[in-house]
């Protein structure tokens, strides 16, 4: 899967957005993963390709492997439904473009 590294503007939490490397982008929704440790993001470029291992059900637990090493996450993966305003705003916020309203 392809990935993008994003940082939460205020707390500095690091996230990966995972999306299918080929095929139709609407076929599989992008997944959002919060990294277990912020410092793990320091060694990563802004984007890349990862081998992803894990379980999709009953809870979506994904572990991306980047440069031959696992990148542990804090929470189960969250599927982003970009047809909803809530998920679009969340992604925009993580990109640092606007404050997130609650």
N, CA, C and O atoms as CSV, one atom per row, in Angstrom:
chain,resi,resn,atom,element,x,y,z
A,1,UNK,N,N,0.844,-1.176,0.000
A,1,UNK,CA,C,0.000,0.000,0.000
A,1,UNK,C,C,0.893,1.244,0.000
A,1,UNK,O,O,2.031,1.221,0.468
A,2,UNK,N,N,0.352,2.294,-0.524
A,2,UNK,CA,C,1.037,3.588,-0.458
A,2,UNK,C,C,0.648,4.262,0.857
A,2,UNK,O,O,-0.405,3.977,1.427
A,3,UNK,N,N,1.507,5.153,1.324
A,3,UNK,CA,C,1.210,5.862,2.567
A,3,UNK,C,C,1.664,7.310,2.485
A,3,UNK,O,O,2.574,7.658,1.734
A,4,UNK,N,N,1.002,8.141,3.280
A,4,UNK,CA,C,1.366,9.547,3.480
A,4,UNK,C,C,1.543,9.760,4.970
A,4,UNK,O,O,0.747,9.263,5.767
A,5,UNK,N,N,2.571,10.489,5.352
A,5,UNK,CA,C,2.819,10.828,6.746
A,5,UNK,C,C,2.190,12.191,7.027
A,5,UNK,O,O,2.461,13.168,6.328
A,6,UNK,N,N,1.344,12.243,8.061
A,6,UNK,CA,C,0.710,13.494,8.471
A,6,UNK,C,C,0.950,13.701,9.954
A,6,UNK,O,O,1.104,12.740,10.709
A,7,UNK,N,N,0.980,14.961,10.367
A,7,UNK,CA,C,1.156,15.285,11.791
A,7,UNK,C,C,0.003,16.160,12.256
A,7,UNK,O,O,-0.403,17.101,11.574
A,8,UNK,N,N,-0.514,15.826,13.430
A,8,UNK,CA,C,-1.567,16.632,14.036
A,8,UNK,C,C,-0.930,17.969,14.404
A,8,UNK,O,O,0.077,17.992,15.111
A,9,UNK,N,N,-1.498,19.088,13.937
A,9,UNK,CA,C,-0.842,20.389,14.111
A,9,UNK,C,C,-0.579,20.814,15.551
A,9,UNK,O,O,0.444,21.449,15.808
A,10,UNK,N,N,-1.457,20.493,16.504
A,10,UNK,CA,C,-1.289,20.997,17.864
A,10,UNK,C,C,-0.520,20.040,18.770
A,10,UNK,O,O,0.427,20.460,19.435
A,11,UNK,N,N,-0.896,18.789,18.813
A,11,UNK,CA,C,-0.252,17.826,19.714
A,11,UNK,C,C,0.953,17.147,19.075
A,11,UNK,O,O,1.758,16.524,19.766
A,12,UNK,N,N,1.075,17.266,17.760
A,12,UNK,CA,C,2.223,16.672,17.076
A,12,UNK,C,C,2.135,15.171,16.876
A,12,UNK,O,O,3.117,14.548,16.474
A,13,UNK,N,N,0.967,14.569,17.149
A,13,UNK,CA,C,0.808,13.138,16.900
A,13,UNK,C,C,1.062,12.857,15.429
A,13,UNK,O,O,0.705,13.660,14.567
A,14,UNK,N,N,1.680,11.714,15.141
A,14,UNK,CA,C,1.986,11.342,13.764
A,14,UNK,C,C,1.010,10.265,13.294
A,14,UNK,O,O,0.675,9.341,14.037
A,15,UNK,N,N,0.566,10.402,12.060
A,15,UNK,CA,C,-0.396,9.481,11.465
A,15,UNK,C,C,0.096,9.042,10.093
A,15,UNK,O,O,0.810,9.773,9.406
A,16,UNK,N,N,-0.301,7.835,9.710
A,16,UNK,CA,C,-0.131,7.386,8.332
A,16,UNK,C,C,-1.514,7.249,7.721
A,16,UNK,O,O,-2.432,6.721,8.349
A,17,UNK,N,N,-1.655,7.726,6.497
A,17,UNK,CA,C,-2.841,7.448,5.706
A,17,UNK,C,C,-2.402,6.392,4.701
A,17,UNK,O,O,-1.519,6.637,3.879
A,18,UNK,N,N,-3.018,5.227,4.770
A,18,UNK,CA,C,-2.704,4.120,3.866
A,18,UNK,C,C,-3.775,4.030,2.796
A,18,UNK,O,O,-4.967,4.124,3.088
A,19,UNK,N,N,-3.342,3.847,1.551
A,19,UNK,CA,C,-4.308,3.663,0.475
A,19,UNK,C,C,-3.755,2.664,-0.520
A,19,UNK,O,O,-2.544,2.465,-0.615
A,20,UNK,N,N,-4.635,2.053,-1.243
A,20,UNK,CA,C,-4.282,0.999,-2.186
A,20,UNK,C,C,-3.326,1.541,-3.250
A,20,UNK,O,O,-3.545,2.619,-3.804
A,21,UNK,N,N,-2.276,0.791,-3.525
A,21,UNK,CA,C,-1.244,1.234,-4.462
A,21,UNK,C,C,-1.708,1.220,-5.914
A,21,UNK,O,O,-1.229,2.013,-6.725
A,22,UNK,N,N,-2.623,0.338,-6.244
A,22,UNK,CA,C,-3.102,0.274,-7.625
A,22,UNK,C,C,-4.603,-0.003,-7.624
A,22,UNK,O,O,-5.194,-0.282,-6.581
A,23,UNK,N,N,-5.197,0.076,-8.788
A,23,UNK,CA,C,-6.633,-0.166,-8.888
A,23,UNK,C,C,-7.427,1.104,-8.658
A,23,UNK,O,O,-6.881,2.207,-8.638
A,24,UNK,N,N,-8.717,0.926,-8.485
A,24,UNK,CA,C,-9.629,2.048,-8.297
A,24,UNK,C,C,-9.506,2.629,-6.889
A,24,UNK,O,O,-9.621,1.884,-5.916
A,25,UNK,N,N,-9.277,3.927,-6.751
A,25,UNK,CA,C,-9.146,4.520,-5.420
A,25,UNK,C,C,-10.424,4.419,-4.584
A,25,UNK,O,O,-10.350,4.390,-3.356
A,26,UNK,N,N,-11.595,4.366,-5.230
A,26,UNK,CA,C,-12.853,4.273,-4.486
A,26,UNK,C,C,-13.174,2.848,-4.065
A,26,UNK,O,O,-14.103,2.624,-3.289
A,27,UNK,N,N,-12.414,1.885,-4.570
A,27,UNK,CA,C,-12.653,0.477,-4.278
A,27,UNK,C,C,-12.427,0.151,-2.800
A,27,UNK,O,O,-13.223,-0.561,-2.188
A,28,UNK,N,N,-11.359,0.664,-2.242
A,28,UNK,CA,C,-11.008,0.435,-0.846
A,28,UNK,C,C,-10.773,1.804,-0.203
A,28,UNK,O,O,-9.952,2.573,-0.701
A,29,UNK,N,N,-11.480,2.131,0.902
A,29,UNK,CA,C,-11.281,3.445,1.510
A,29,UNK,C,C,-9.885,3.571,2.117
A,29,UNK,O,O,-9.309,2.576,2.557
A,30,UNK,N,N,-9.339,4.782,2.144
A,30,UNK,CA,C,-8.054,4.962,2.813
A,30,UNK,C,C,-8.193,4.661,4.302
A,30,UNK,O,O,-9.264,4.832,4.885
A,31,UNK,N,N,-7.104,4.215,4.903
A,31,UNK,CA,C,-7.086,3.877,6.324
A,31,UNK,C,C,-6.195,4.872,7.053
A,31,UNK,O,O,-5.164,5.289,6.527
A,32,UNK,N,N,-6.590,5.250,8.257
A,32,UNK,CA,C,-5.831,6.182,9.080
A,32,UNK,C,C,-5.264,5.425,10.274
A,32,UNK,O,O,-5.998,4.745,10.992
A,33,UNK,N,N,-3.950,5.546,10.483
A,33,UNK,CA,C,-3.263,4.884,11.591
A,33,UNK,C,C,-2.485,5.918,12.386
A,33,UNK,O,O,-1.733,6.702,11.808
A,34,UNK,N,N,-2.656,5.931,13.702
A,34,UNK,CA,C,-1.851,6.806,14.562
A,34,UNK,C,C,-0.634,6.010,15.019
A,34,UNK,O,O,-0.774,4.903,15.539
A,35,UNK,N,N,0.548,6.567,14.829
A,35,UNK,CA,C,1.776,5.873,15.206
A,35,UNK,C,C,1.904,5.787,16.719
A,35,UNK,O,O,1.493,6.695,17.440
A,36,UNK,N,N,2.479,4.685,17.191
A,36,UNK,CA,C,2.616,4.460,18.633
A,36,UNK,C,C,3.534,5.493,19.278
A,36,UNK,O,O,3.296,5.910,20.412
A,37,UNK,N,N,4.570,5.903,18.574
A,37,UNK,CA,C,5.507,6.885,19.122
A,37,UNK,C,C,5.792,7.958,18.074
A,37,UNK,O,O,6.082,7.658,16.916
A,38,UNK,N,N,5.702,9.209,18.504
A,38,UNK,CA,C,5.918,10.329,17.594
A,38,UNK,C,C,7.305,10.278,16.955
A,38,UNK,O,O,7.467,10.618,15.783
A,39,UNK,N,N,8.300,9.851,17.730
A,39,UNK,CA,C,9.667,9.876,17.216
A,39,UNK,C,C,9.878,8.892,16.065
A,39,UNK,O,O,10.838,9.033,15.308
A,40,UNK,N,N,8.995,7.894,15.920
A,40,UNK,CA,C,9.124,6.972,14.796
A,40,UNK,C,C,8.928,7.694,13.470
A,40,UNK,O,O,9.466,7.275,12.445
A,41,UNK,N,N,8.166,8.767,13.489
A,41,UNK,CA,C,7.906,9.524,12.270
A,41,UNK,C,C,9.144,10.282,11.796
A,41,UNK,O,O,9.234,10.632,10.619
A,42,UNK,N,N,10.087,10.540,12.680
A,42,UNK,CA,C,11.273,11.324,12.307
A,42,UNK,C,C,12.117,10.645,11.238
A,42,UNK,O,O,12.772,11.310,10.436
A,43,UNK,N,N,12.097,9.311,11.232
A,43,UNK,CA,C,12.932,8.591,10.271
A,43,UNK,C,C,12.239,8.367,8.925
A,43,UNK,O,O,12.829,7.804,8.003
A,44,UNK,N,N,10.989,8.809,8.820
A,44,UNK,CA,C,10.211,8.540,7.616
A,44,UNK,C,C,10.197,9.720,6.658
A,44,UNK,O,O,10.145,10.871,7.089
A,45,UNK,N,N,10.243,9.440,5.360
A,45,UNK,CA,C,9.992,10.509,4.390
A,45,UNK,C,C,8.497,10.853,4.403
A,45,UNK,O,O,7.726,10.175,5.083
A,46,UNK,N,N,8.076,11.869,3.683
A,46,UNK,CA,C,6.669,12.270,3.713
A,46,UNK,C,C,5.707,11.254,3.078
A,46,UNK,O,O,4.509,11.286,3.359
A,47,UNK,N,N,6.216,10.360,2.233
A,47,UNK,CA,C,5.352,9.386,1.561
A,47,UNK,C,C,6.196,8.199,1.118
A,47,UNK,O,O,7.422,8.278,1.038
A,48,UNK,N,N,5.509,7.098,0.832
A,48,UNK,CA,C,6.218,5.924,0.358
A,48,UNK,C,C,5.289,4.747,0.164
A,48,UNK,O,O,4.068,4.887,0.095
A,49,UNK,N,N,5.911,3.571,0.078
A,49,UNK,CA,C,5.175,2.327,-0.104
A,49,UNK,C,C,5.528,1.402,1.048
A,49,UNK,O,O,6.689,1.333,1.451
A,50,UNK,N,N,4.540,0.689,1.585
A,50,UNK,CA,C,4.758,-0.232,2.707
A,50,UNK,C,C,4.090,-1.568,2.417
A,50,UNK,O,O,3.054,-1.631,1.755
A,51,UNK,N,N,4.694,-2.622,2.918
A,51,UNK,CA,C,4.008,-3.903,2.994
A,51,UNK,C,C,3.167,-3.841,4.255
A,51,UNK,O,O,3.672,-3.493,5.322
A,52,UNK,N,N,1.907,-4.172,4.143
A,52,UNK,CA,C,1.015,-4.046,5.290
A,52,UNK,C,C,0.492,-5.430,5.664
A,52,UNK,O,O,-0.027,-6.165,4.824
A,53,UNK,N,N,0.641,-5.766,6.944
A,53,UNK,CA,C,0.166,-7.033,7.480
A,53,UNK,C,C,-0.883,-6.743,8.534
A,53,UNK,O,O,-0.848,-5.691,9.172
A,54,UNK,N,N,-1.814,-7.662,8.725
A,54,UNK,CA,C,-2.774,-7.475,9.796
A,54,UNK,C,C,-4.091,-8.153,9.541
A,54,UNK,O,O,-4.249,-8.960,8.625
A,55,UNK,N,N,-5.029,-7.794,10.386
A,55,UNK,CA,C,-6.374,-8.363,10.344
A,55,UNK,C,C,-7.381,-7.273,10.009
A,55,UNK,O,O,-7.302,-6.162,10.533
A,56,UNK,N,N,-8.317,-7.592,9.143
A,56,UNK,CA,C,-9.349,-6.619,8.810
A,56,UNK,C,C,-10.579,-6.765,9.689
A,56,UNK,O,O,-11.339,-5.810,9.847
A,57,UNK,N,N,-10.786,-7.925,10.254
A,57,UNK,CA,C,-11.964,-8.134,11.094
A,57,UNK,C,C,-11.630,-9.064,12.225
A,57,UNK,O,O,-10.767,-9.923,12.040
A,58,UNK,N,N,-12.245,-8.963,13.385
A,58,UNK,CA,C,-13.340,-8.073,13.768
A,58,UNK,C,C,-12.877,-6.649,14.015
A,58,UNK,O,O,-13.679,-5.724,13.880
A,59,UNK,N,N,-11.618,-6.434,14.372
A,59,UNK,CA,C,-11.060,-5.088,14.533
A,59,UNK,C,C,-9.949,-4.952,13.518
A,59,UNK,O,O,-9.148,-5.870,13.343
A,60,UNK,N,N,-9.894,-3.819,12.850
A,60,UNK,CA,C,-8.886,-3.625,11.821
A,60,UNK,C,C,-7.556,-3.260,12.463
A,60,UNK,O,O,-7.352,-2.127,12.898
A,61,UNK,N,N,-6.663,-4.229,12.514
A,61,UNK,CA,C,-5.322,-4.022,13.072
A,61,UNK,C,C,-4.337,-4.193,11.928
A,61,UNK,O,O,-4.207,-5.282,11.369
A,62,UNK,N,N,-3.655,-3.132,11.585
A,62,UNK,CA,C,-2.694,-3.162,10.479
A,62,UNK,C,C,-1.323,-2.754,10.989
A,62,UNK,O,O,-1.202,-1.847,11.811
A,63,UNK,N,N,-0.294,-3.428,10.497
A,63,UNK,CA,C,1.086,-3.085,10.834
A,63,UNK,C,C,1.835,-2.869,9.528
A,63,UNK,O,O,2.140,-3.828,8.820
A,64,UNK,N,N,2.135,-1.609,9.203
A,64,UNK,CA,C,2.932,-1.355,8.010
A,64,UNK,C,C,4.402,-1.685,8.260
A,64,UNK,O,O,4.945,-1.390,9.325
A,65,UNK,N,N,5.024,-2.288,7.284
A,65,UNK,CA,C,6.463,-2.556,7.325
A,65,UNK,C,C,7.109,-1.616,6.317
A,65,UNK,O,O,6.832,-1.681,5.119
A,66,UNK,N,N,7.975,-0.744,6.821
A,66,UNK,CA,C,8.647,0.246,5.977
A,66,UNK,C,C,10.135,0.046,6.139
A,66,UNK,O,O,10.642,0.009,7.260
A,67,UNK,N,N,10.833,-0.081,5.042
A,67,UNK,CA,C,12.273,-0.331,5.040
A,67,UNK,C,C,12.637,-1.559,5.877
A,67,UNK,O,O,13.642,-1.557,6.588
A,68,UNK,N,N,11.812,-2.607,5.788
A,68,UNK,CA,C,12.109,-3.865,6.451
A,68,UNK,C,C,11.823,-3.932,7.936
A,68,UNK,O,O,12.176,-4.919,8.581
A,69,UNK,N,N,11.191,-2.909,8.498
A,69,UNK,CA,C,10.911,-2.901,9.939
A,69,UNK,C,C,9.438,-2.567,10.183
A,69,UNK,O,O,8.849,-1.775,9.447
A,70,UNK,N,N,8.840,-3.176,11.223
A,70,UNK,CA,C,7.440,-2.846,11.521
A,70,UNK,C,C,7.326,-1.448,12.109
A,70,UNK,O,O,8.203,-0.996,12.844
A,71,UNK,N,N,6.255,-0.784,11.782
A,71,UNK,CA,C,5.948,0.535,12.331
A,71,UNK,C,C,4.681,0.361,13.166
A,71,UNK,O,O,3.575,0.279,12.631
A,72,UNK,N,N,4.861,0.307,14.481
A,72,UNK,CA,C,3.753,0.003,15.373
A,72,UNK,C,C,2.823,1.195,15.511
A,72,UNK,O,O,3.242,2.352,15.497
A,73,UNK,N,N,1.549,0.867,15.645
A,73,UNK,CA,C,0.531,1.902,15.752
A,73,UNK,C,C,-0.114,1.859,17.137
A,73,UNK,O,O,-0.039,0.850,17.838
A,74,UNK,N,N,-0.734,2.941,17.509
A,74,UNK,CA,C,-1.330,3.070,18.840
A,74,UNK,C,C,-2.730,2.480,18.903
A,74,UNK,O,O,-3.106,1.893,19.918
A,75,UNK,N,N,-3.501,2.623,17.846
A,75,UNK,CA,C,-4.907,2.227,17.826
A,75,UNK,C,C,-5.184,1.363,16.604
A,75,UNK,O,O,-4.367,1.306,15.685
A,76,UNK,N,N,-6.338,0.686,16.587
A,76,UNK,CA,C,-6.739,0.011,15.351
A,76,UNK,C,C,-6.892,1.036,14.223
A,76,UNK,O,O,-7.067,2.228,14.476
A,77,UNK,N,N,-6.824,0.569,13.006
A,77,UNK,CA,C,-6.973,1.452,11.842
A,77,UNK,C,C,-8.403,1.962,11.746
A,77,UNK,O,O,-9.351,1.281,12.140
A,78,UNK,N,N,-8.540,3.157,11.220
A,78,UNK,CA,C,-9.840,3.762,10.997
A,78,UNK,C,C,-10.017,3.963,9.503
A,78,UNK,O,O,-9.193,4.611,8.857
A,79,UNK,N,N,-11.089,3.409,8.951
A,79,UNK,CA,C,-11.389,3.641,7.533
A,79,UNK,C,C,-11.935,5.059,7.387
A,79,UNK,O,O,-12.806,5.481,8.147
A,80,UNK,N,N,-11.418,5.783,6.410
A,80,UNK,CA,C,-11.889,7.143,6.152
A,80,UNK,C,C,-12.932,7.116,5.048
A,80,UNK,O,O,-12.672,6.613,3.955
A,81,UNK,N,N,-14.098,7.649,5.325
A,81,UNK,CA,C,-15.147,7.772,4.317
A,81,UNK,C,C,-15.111,9.211,3.821
A,81,UNK,O,O,-15.699,10.104,4.431
A,82,UNK,N,N,-14.419,9.425,2.714
A,82,UNK,CA,C,-14.217,10.783,2.225
A,82,UNK,C,C,-15.454,11.371,1.567
A,82,UNK,O,O,-15.410,12.487,1.049
A,83,UNK,N,N,-16.561,10.630,1.581
A,83,UNK,CA,C,-17.825,11.204,1.118
A,83,UNK,C,C,-18.509,11.967,2.253
A,83,UNK,O,O,-19.485,12.681,2.021
A,84,UNK,N,N,-17.997,11.818,3.486
A,84,UNK,CA,C,-18.589,12.538,4.618
A,84,UNK,C,C,-17.755,13.773,4.943
A,84,UNK,O,O,-16.529,13.764,4.835
A,85,UNK,N,N,-18.440,14.816,5.336
A,85,UNK,CA,C,-17.751,16.050,5.714
A,85,UNK,C,C,-16.847,15.850,6.911
A,85,UNK,O,O,-15.772,16.445,6.984
A,86,UNK,N,N,-17.269,15.017,7.853
A,86,UNK,CA,C,-16.486,14.773,9.074
A,86,UNK,C,C,-15.109,14.217,8.745
A,86,UNK,O,O,-14.106,14.722,9.249
A,87,UNK,N,N,-15.043,13.188,7.909
A,87,UNK,CA,C,-13.747,12.594,7.581
A,87,UNK,C,C,-12.912,13.497,6.676
A,87,UNK,O,O,-11.686,13.512,6.786
A,88,UNK,N,N,-13.552,14.242,5.793
A,88,UNK,CA,C,-12.798,15.199,4.959
A,88,UNK,C,C,-12.175,16.286,5.833
A,88,UNK,O,O,-11.019,16.660,5.633
A,89,UNK,N,N,-12.955,16.803,6.819
A,89,UNK,CA,C,-12.423,17.824,7.734
A,89,UNK,C,C,-11.273,17.261,8.567
A,89,UNK,O,O,-10.274,17.944,8.788
A,90,UNK,N,N,-11.410,16.024,9.028
A,90,UNK,CA,C,-10.346,15.398,9.822
A,90,UNK,C,C,-9.057,15.296,9.023
A,90,UNK,O,O,-7.981,15.613,9.531
A,91,UNK,N,N,-9.157,14.859,7.790
A,91,UNK,CA,C,-7.974,14.740,6.939
A,91,UNK,C,C,-7.370,16.112,6.649
A,91,UNK,O,O,-6.149,16.267,6.664
A,92,UNK,N,N,-8.207,17.097,6.388
A,92,UNK,CA,C,-7.732,18.462,6.153
A,92,UNK,C,C,-7.013,18.999,7.390
A,92,UNK,O,O,-5.966,19.637,7.276
A,93,UNK,N,N,-7.571,18.740,8.561
A,93,UNK,CA,C,-6.943,19.171,9.815
A,93,UNK,C,C,-5.564,18.528,9.989
A,93,UNK,O,O,-4.598,19.203,10.343
A,94,UNK,N,N,-5.483,17.221,9.740
A,94,UNK,CA,C,-4.197,16.541,9.894
A,94,UNK,C,C,-3.163,17.028,8.892
A,94,UNK,O,O,-1.962,16.981,9.157
A,95,UNK,N,N,-3.627,17.493,7.750
A,95,UNK,CA,C,-2.708,18.071,6.766
A,95,UNK,C,C,-2.264,19.464,7.193
A,95,UNK,O,O,-1.369,20.046,6.580
A,96,UNK,N,N,-2.895,20.009,8.258
A,96,UNK,CA,C,-2.492,21.306,8.788
A,96,UNK,C,C,-3.126,22.471,8.098
A,96,UNK,O,O,-2.653,23.598,8.242
A,97,UNK,N,N,-4.197,22.243,7.341
A,97,UNK,CA,C,-4.804,23.312,6.560
A,97,UNK,C,C,-5.845,24.131,7.312
A,97,UNK,O,O,-6.088,25.286,6.962
A,98,UNK,N,N,-6.465,23.552,8.342
A,98,UNK,CA,C,-7.486,24.310,9.084
A,98,UNK,C,C,-7.674,23.702,10.459
A,98,UNK,O,O,-7.411,22.514,10.644
A,99,UNK,N,N,-8.125,24.491,11.435
A,99,UNK,CA,C,-8.381,23.932,12.760
A,99,UNK,C,C,-9.584,22.999,12.742
A,99,UNK,O,O,-10.540,23.209,11.996
A,100,UNK,N,N,-9.519,21.961,13.577
A,100,UNK,CA,C,-10.620,21.005,13.674
A,100,UNK,C,C,-11.637,21.504,14.667
A,100,UNK,O,O,-11.290,21.855,15.795
A,101,UNK,N,N,-12.903,21.539,14.254
A,101,UNK,CA,C,-13.969,21.937,15.173
A,101,UNK,C,C,-14.605,20.693,15.753
A,101,UNK,O,O,-14.647,19.642,15.113
A,102,UNK,N,N,-15.100,20.822,16.976
A,102,UNK,CA,C,-15.706,19.657,17.637
A,102,UNK,C,C,-17.182,19.814,17.734
A,102,UNK,O,O,-17.863,18.934,18.260
